[in-house]
Amino acid sequence: MKTWLYAATFVFFVLATPFMAAADSTTDAIAVLKAVKPAAAGSAEARAAVDILAKQGGSALIPLLHGFRDASPLAMNWLRTAFERAAETQIAADGKLPEKDLLEFIHDTQQSPVARRMAYEWLLRQRPELERELIPELLLDPAPEFRRDAVKLLMEDAAATTDKAASSELYQRAMQGAVHEDQVTAVAAALKERGTTVDIRRHLGFLATWKVIGPFDNKDQKGYAVAYPPEEQIDLEKEYTGQLGPVKWQPIGTEDEFGKLDIAKQIQNYKGSLMYFTTAFVSPSDQSLELRLGTPNAWKLWVNGKLVFEREEYHRSSQMDQYRLPVTLKKGENTILLKVCQNEQTQDWAQEYQFQLRVCDPTGAGVLSAASASAARSLNGAN
């Protein structure tokens, strides 16, 4: 029996030693958490690493927050657990968190927005007045949640201000940071009551001026996979054979404040059809932005001839920023092509045939196309 126990102990020591050696420091333990894979691969090692980090208390907090950079969503869950336990250890030992260090981290906009937010929420438990001290500084922060908080405070202050001019100024400041649909709508309405009109479509970067061609055939939903001529080449002077006869590119636009282009109402709800829309976006430099699309229809999207993303799903719910598509735009004119498909369902809820598309930065702040004579000539007044 003793021989078996000695053997088992030896095997455990041999197997455990590499992990114990790898996780005997904060850096190594965090690396273990970031290495966790799906299907519970590495979870046993991760649990041990969490225990090690939890015992370290305050000294592990900032390294853990830095660990969120480039971490997978799964790894972030482990890092969050380790941070929470280390924070609890620190509070139990010292009664408070290291506020100076955490504030310094929160102000570092190059760090993970998730980690910055978590640090803030833990500090807020410790000192609730921090909201009024810190959040107003973050109106234009790259983390949308901080921007939302800053806008909320400004809206509260504006609503409580009896002086009309001062209230209007506060709402205008709030609009500078507003990127969420509900806040943009509310601030715009408040400013309208005070005599100032907000161009919501422009503020959020919605593309409102397009060229359209169609309908092309999508009976039995077969057209989604068909590369009709606009997918091969965008020639605004060409005429093609469409679903119902010859089709040519035509100008179309929308006055909807959230950029919604309603194909069914503005053109016609051709059942079992598809339409192509194109516009130009002129960028002053090479830059990484997002295209954000909302549509209940099946669709494909290209930028400069390259397929960005596609989704073959009909009549799902539609909302602003339903799809977030990172894109790299080149300096100068960029061509956007969108294919929108309608099927043949006859139910009332299956009649929507529409889309809205905007250009923004990762925070959701709208980005406008630069004025360009070439864009105006090529697409007859692109955004």
C-alpha positions as CSV (number, residue, x, y, z in Angstrom):
1,M,0.0,0.0,0.0
2,K,2.8,2.4,0.9
3,T,4.6,1.5,-2.3
4,W,1.5,2.5,-4.3
5,L,1.2,5.8,-2.4
6,Y,4.8,6.7,-3.0
7,A,4.4,5.9,-6.7
8,A,1.2,8.0,-6.9
9,T,2.9,10.9,-5.1
10,F,5.9,10.7,-7.4
11,V,3.6,10.7,-10.6
12,F,1.6,13.6,-9.3
13,F,4.8,15.6,-8.5
14,V,6.2,14.9,-12.0
15,L,3.0,15.9,-13.7
16,A,2.4,19.0,-11.5
17,T,5.9,20.4,-11.4
18,P,5.9,22.0,-14.9
19,F,2.6,23.9,-14.1
20,M,3.8,24.8,-10.6
21,A,7.0,26.2,-12.0
22,A,5.1,28.0,-14.8
23,A,2.6,29.6,-12.4
24,D,4.8,30.7,-9.5
25,S,4.7,34.3,-10.5
26,T,1.9,36.8,-11.4
27,T,3.0,36.9,-15.0
28,D,3.1,33.2,-15.4
29,A,-0.2,32.7,-13.7
30,I,-1.9,35.3,-16.0
31,A,-0.3,33.6,-19.0
32,V,-1.9,30.3,-17.9
33,L,-5.3,32.1,-17.8
34,K,-4.8,33.6,-21.3
35,A,-3.9,30.1,-22.7
36,V,-7.2,28.5,-21.7
37,K,-9.0,26.9,-24.7
38,P,-12.6,26.0,-25.4
39,A,-14.0,22.6,-24.2
40,A,-12.4,23.1,-20.8
41,A,-8.9,22.6,-22.2
42,G,-6.6,24.0,-19.5
43,S,-9.3,24.8,-17.0
44,A,-7.7,22.8,-14.2
45,E,-4.5,24.8,-14.6
46,A,-6.5,28.0,-14.8
47,R,-8.3,27.3,-11.5
48,A,-5.0,26.8,-9.8
49,A,-3.7,30.0,-11.4
50,V,-6.7,31.9,-10.1
51,D,-6.0,30.6,-6.6
52,I,-2.4,31.9,-6.9
53,L,-3.4,35.3,-8.1
54,A,-6.2,35.6,-5.5
55,K,-3.7,35.2,-2.7
56,Q,-1.6,37.9,-4.1
57,G,-4.3,40.5,-3.5
58,G,-3.5,44.1,-4.6
59,S,-0.2,43.3,-6.2
60,A,-2.0,41.2,-8.9
61,L,-4.7,43.7,-9.8
62,I,-2.9,45.9,-12.3
63,P,-1.1,43.0,-14.0
64,L,-4.4,41.2,-14.3
65,L,-6.0,44.3,-15.9
66,H,-3.1,44.6,-18.4
67,G,-3.7,40.9,-19.2
68,F,-7.1,41.8,-20.8
69,R,-5.3,43.2,-23.9
70,D,-5.4,40.7,-26.7
71,A,-7.2,38.1,-24.5
72,S,-9.9,35.9,-25.9
73,P,-13.5,36.3,-24.5
74,L,-13.0,33.0,-22.7
75,A,-9.7,34.1,-21.2
76,M,-11.4,37.4,-20.1
77,N,-13.8,35.4,-18.0
78,W,-10.9,33.8,-16.2
79,L,-9.1,37.1,-15.8
80,R,-12.3,38.7,-14.4
81,T,-12.7,35.9,-11.8
82,A,-9.0,36.3,-10.8
83,F,-9.3,40.1,-10.5
84,E,-12.5,39.9,-8.4
85,R,-10.9,37.4,-6.0
86,A,-7.7,39.4,-5.8
87,A,-9.7,42.5,-5.1
88,E,-11.6,40.8,-2.3
89,T,-8.3,39.7,-0.8
90,Q,-7.0,43.2,-1.0
91,I,-10.1,44.7,0.7
92,A,-10.1,42.1,3.4
93,A,-6.4,42.8,4.2
94,D,-6.3,46.6,3.8
95,G,-9.9,47.8,3.7
96,K,-9.5,49.4,0.3
97,L,-8.3,49.1,-3.3
98,P,-5.2,50.9,-4.6
99,E,-7.1,53.9,-6.0
100,K,-4.2,55.8,-7.5
101,D,-3.0,52.8,-9.6
102,L,-6.5,51.9,-10.7
103,L,-7.3,55.5,-11.8
104,E,-4.1,55.6,-13.8
105,F,-5.1,52.4,-15.5
106,I,-8.6,53.7,-16.2
107,H,-7.2,56.8,-17.9
108,D,-5.0,54.7,-20.2
109,T,-7.2,54.6,-23.3
110,Q,-4.9,52.1,-24.9
111,Q,-6.0,49.4,-22.5
112,S,-9.0,47.0,-22.9
113,P,-12.3,48.9,-22.5
114,V,-13.6,45.8,-20.6
115,A,-10.7,46.0,-18.1
116,R,-11.0,49.8,-17.7
117,R,-14.7,49.5,-17.0
118,M,-14.2,46.7,-14.4
119,A,-11.6,48.8,-12.6
120,Y,-13.9,51.7,-12.5
121,E,-16.9,49.7,-11.2
122,W,-14.8,48.3,-8.4
123,L,-13.5,51.7,-7.4
124,L,-17.1,53.1,-7.5
125,R,-18.1,50.6,-4.8
126,Q,-15.3,52.0,-2.7
127,R,-16.1,55.7,-3.4
128,P,-19.4,56.5,-5.1
129,E,-18.6,60.1,-5.5
130,L,-16.0,59.1,-8.1
131,E,-18.7,59.1,-10.7
132,R,-19.0,62.9,-10.7
133,E,-15.3,63.3,-10.4
134,L,-14.2,61.0,-13.2
135,I,-17.0,60.4,-15.7
136,P,-17.3,64.0,-17.1
137,E,-13.7,63.7,-18.4
138,L,-14.7,60.7,-20.5
139,L,-17.3,62.3,-22.8
140,L,-15.2,61.4,-25.9
141,D,-13.6,58.2,-24.5
142,P,-13.0,55.3,-26.9
143,A,-15.0,53.1,-24.6
144,P,-18.7,53.5,-25.4
145,E,-19.9,52.7,-21.9
146,F,-17.9,55.6,-20.4
147,R,-19.2,57.9,-23.1
148,R,-22.7,56.8,-22.3
149,D,-22.2,57.6,-18.6
150,A,-20.8,61.1,-19.4
151,V,-23.7,61.9,-21.7
152,K,-26.2,60.7,-19.0
153,L,-24.7,63.1,-16.4
154,L,-24.8,66.0,-18.8
155,M,-28.4,65.2,-19.7
156,E,-29.3,65.1,-16.0
157,D,-27.6,68.5,-15.4
158,A,-29.3,70.0,-18.5
159,A,-32.7,68.9,-17.4
160,A,-32.2,70.3,-13.9
161,T,-31.0,73.7,-15.3
162,T,-33.7,76.3,-15.4
163,D,-31.7,78.7,-17.6
164,K,-32.6,77.9,-21.2
165,A,-29.3,79.0,-22.7
166,A,-27.2,77.1,-20.1
167,S,-29.4,74.0,-20.5
168,S,-29.0,74.1,-24.3
169,E,-25.2,74.4,-24.0
170,L,-25.2,71.3,-21.7
171,Y,-27.3,69.3,-24.2
172,Q,-25.0,70.4,-27.1
173,R,-22.0,69.1,-25.1
174,A,-23.9,65.8,-24.5
175,M,-24.5,65.4,-28.2
176,Q,-20.8,65.6,-28.9
177,G,-20.3,62.3,-27.0
178,A,-23.7,60.6,-27.8
179,V,-23.4,57.5,-29.9
180,H,-26.3,55.4,-28.7
181,E,-29.6,55.6,-30.5
182,D,-31.7,56.3,-27.4
183,Q,-29.5,59.1,-26.1
184,V,-29.0,60.7,-29.5
185,T,-32.8,60.7,-29.9
186,A,-33.4,62.1,-26.5
187,V,-30.8,64.8,-26.7
188,A,-31.9,65.9,-30.2
189,A,-35.5,66.2,-28.9
190,A,-34.4,68.3,-26.0
191,L,-32.4,70.6,-28.2
192,K,-35.3,70.9,-30.6
193,E,-37.4,72.2,-27.7
194,R,-34.7,74.8,-27.1
195,G,-34.6,75.9,-30.7
196,T,-31.7,73.9,-32.0
197,T,-32.1,71.3,-34.7
198,V,-29.8,68.3,-34.8
199,D,-29.1,66.4,-38.0
200,I,-29.1,62.9,-36.6
201,R,-28.4,61.3,-39.9
202,R,-25.2,63.3,-40.3
203,H,-24.2,63.0,-36.6
204,L,-24.3,59.2,-36.8
205,G,-22.7,59.0,-40.2
206,F,-25.6,57.4,-42.1
207,L,-25.1,57.0,-45.8
208,A,-28.2,58.6,-47.4
209,T,-27.4,59.0,-51.1
210,W,-27.1,55.9,-53.3
211,K,-27.5,54.5,-56.8
212,V,-29.8,51.5,-57.2
213,I,-30.3,48.9,-59.8
214,G,-32.8,46.1,-60.0
215,P,-34.9,44.1,-59.4
216,F,-32.9,41.0,-60.3
217,D,-34.4,37.5,-59.8
218,N,-34.4,35.9,-56.4
219,K,-37.3,33.4,-56.9
220,D,-36.9,30.4,-54.6
221,Q,-34.1,32.4,-53.0
222,K,-31.7,31.3,-55.7
223,G,-30.5,34.8,-56.6
224,Y,-28.5,35.2,-53.4
225,A,-25.8,32.9,-54.7
226,V,-25.9,34.4,-58.3
227,A,-23.2,36.9,-59.2
228,Y,-25.2,39.4,-61.3
229,P,-23.3,41.9,-63.3
230,P,-22.9,44.6,-60.6
231,E,-20.9,42.1,-58.6
232,E,-18.4,41.7,-61.4
233,Q,-18.2,45.4,-62.3
234,I,-19.9,48.6,-61.3
235,D,-20.6,50.5,-64.5
236,L,-23.1,53.2,-63.8
237,E,-23.8,53.6,-67.6
238,K,-24.5,50.0,-68.3
239,E,-28.0,48.5,-68.8
240,Y,-28.7,44.9,-67.8
241,T,-31.5,42.3,-68.1
242,G,-33.3,42.3,-64.8
243,Q,-36.2,40.3,-63.4
244,L,-38.8,42.2,-65.2
245,G,-36.9,43.6,-68.1
246,P,-34.0,46.1,-68.7
247,V,-32.6,47.8,-65.6
248,K,-30.2,50.7,-65.2
249,W,-28.6,52.4,-62.2
250,Q,-30.9,55.1,-60.8
251,P,-30.3,57.7,-58.0
252,I,-32.1,57.1,-54.7
253,G,-31.8,58.7,-51.3
254,T,-33.5,58.9,-47.9
255,E,-34.6,61.7,-45.6
256,D,-35.1,59.3,-42.7
257,E,-33.2,60.6,-39.7
258,F,-31.7,57.2,-39.1
259,G,-30.8,56.6,-42.7
260,K,-33.4,54.0,-43.4
261,L,-33.9,53.4,-47.1
262,D,-37.3,51.6,-47.5
263,I,-37.1,49.6,-50.8
264,A,-40.7,48.4,-50.4
265,K,-42.1,51.9,-50.1
266,Q,-39.6,54.0,-52.1
267,I,-39.3,51.6,-55.1
268,Q,-41.6,48.5,-54.8
269,N,-41.8,45.4,-52.7
270,Y,-40.9,43.0,-55.6
271,K,-41.3,39.6,-54.0
272,G,-38.6,37.1,-54.8
273,S,-36.2,39.8,-55.9
274,L,-32.9,41.5,-55.1
275,M,-31.5,45.0,-55.5
276,Y,-28.0,46.4,-55.6
277,F,-27.1,49.7,-54.0
278,T,-23.8,51.6,-54.4
279,T,-22.2,54.8,-53.1
280,A,-18.8,56.3,-52.6
281,F,-17.1,57.2,-49.4
282,V,-14.1,59.6,-49.7
283,S,-11.5,59.1,-46.9
284,P,-8.8,61.7,-46.3
285,S,-6.4,58.9,-45.4
286,D,-6.0,55.2,-45.0
287,Q,-8.0,54.4,-41.9
288,S,-9.7,51.6,-40.0
289,L,-13.4,52.2,-39.4
290,E,-16.7,50.3,-39.1
291,L,-19.6,49.9,-41.4
292,R,-22.7,49.3,-39.3
293,L,-25.7,47.8,-41.1
294,G,-29.3,47.2,-40.1
295,T,-31.7,45.1,-42.3
296,P,-34.2,42.3,-41.9
297,N,-33.3,40.9,-45.3
298,A,-30.5,38.7,-46.7
299,W,-27.5,40.7,-47.8
300,K,-23.9,40.9,-49.1
301,L,-21.6,43.8,-48.7
302,W,-18.5,44.7,-50.7
303,V,-15.9,47.5,-50.2
304,N,-13.7,48.3,-53.2
305,G,-14.7,45.0,-54.8
306,K,-13.8,42.9,-51.8
307,L,-16.6,40.9,-50.0
308,V,-16.7,42.2,-46.4
309,F,-19.5,40.0,-45.0
310,E,-22.8,38.3,-46.0
311,R,-25.8,36.8,-44.2
312,E,-28.5,34.7,-45.8
313,E,-31.3,35.1,-43.4
314,Y,-34.7,36.6,-44.1
315,H,-37.1,38.6,-41.9
316,R,-35.2,38.5,-38.7
317,S,-35.7,41.5,-36.4
318,S,-33.9,44.7,-37.6
319,Q,-32.2,47.4,-35.6
320,M,-29.6,50.1,-35.8
321,D,-26.0,48.7,-35.8
322,Q,-27.3,45.1,-36.1
323,Y,-24.1,44.1,-37.9
324,R,-20.8,45.7,-37.1
325,L,-18.2,45.3,-39.9
326,P,-14.6,46.4,-39.4
327,V,-13.2,47.8,-42.7
328,T,-10.0,49.4,-43.9
329,L,-10.7,52.3,-46.2
330,K,-8.0,53.7,-48.5
331,K,-7.2,57.3,-49.0
332,G,-9.5,58.8,-51.6
333,E,-12.7,57.3,-53.0
334,N,-13.9,53.9,-51.7
335,T,-16.8,52.1,-53.4
336,I,-19.4,50.4,-51.3
337,L,-21.8,47.9,-52.9
338,L,-24.7,46.3,-51.0
339,K,-26.9,43.5,-52.2
340,V,-30.3,43.2,-50.5
341,C,-32.6,40.2,-51.1
342,Q,-36.3,39.7,-50.6
343,N,-38.0,36.3,-50.5
344,E,-41.6,35.4,-51.4
345,Q,-43.2,35.0,-48.0
346,T,-46.6,36.7,-47.8
347,Q,-47.1,37.1,-44.1
348,D,-47.5,40.6,-42.8
349,W,-44.3,40.4,-40.8
350,A,-42.4,39.3,-43.9
351,Q,-42.9,42.5,-46.0
352,E,-40.0,44.6,-44.8
353,Y,-37.5,45.3,-47.6
354,Q,-35.1,47.9,-46.3
355,F,-31.7,48.8,-44.9
356,Q,-29.7,51.5,-43.1
357,L,-25.9,51.7,-43.3
358,R,-23.5,54.1,-41.5
359,V,-19.8,54.7,-41.2
360,C,-18.3,55.2,-37.8
361,D,-15.3,54.7,-35.6
362,P,-15.2,51.8,-33.1
363,T,-17.0,53.9,-30.4
364,G,-20.0,54.4,-32.7
365,A,-19.2,58.1,-33.5
366,G,-20.2,58.9,-37.0
367,V,-17.5,59.6,-39.6
368,L,-18.4,61.6,-42.7
369,S,-17.1,61.3,-46.2
370,A,-14.8,64.1,-47.3
371,A,-16.0,66.5,-49.9
372,S,-14.8,65.2,-53.3
373,A,-15.5,66.4,-56.8
374,S,-14.6,63.0,-58.2
375,A,-17.1,61.3,-55.9
376,A,-19.8,63.7,-57.0
377,R,-19.0,63.0,-60.6
378,S,-18.9,59.2,-60.3
379,L,-22.0,58.7,-58.2
380,N,-23.9,61.9,-58.7
381,G,-23.6,63.2,-55.1
382,A,-22.3,60.5,-52.9
383,N,-22.2,61.1,-49.1
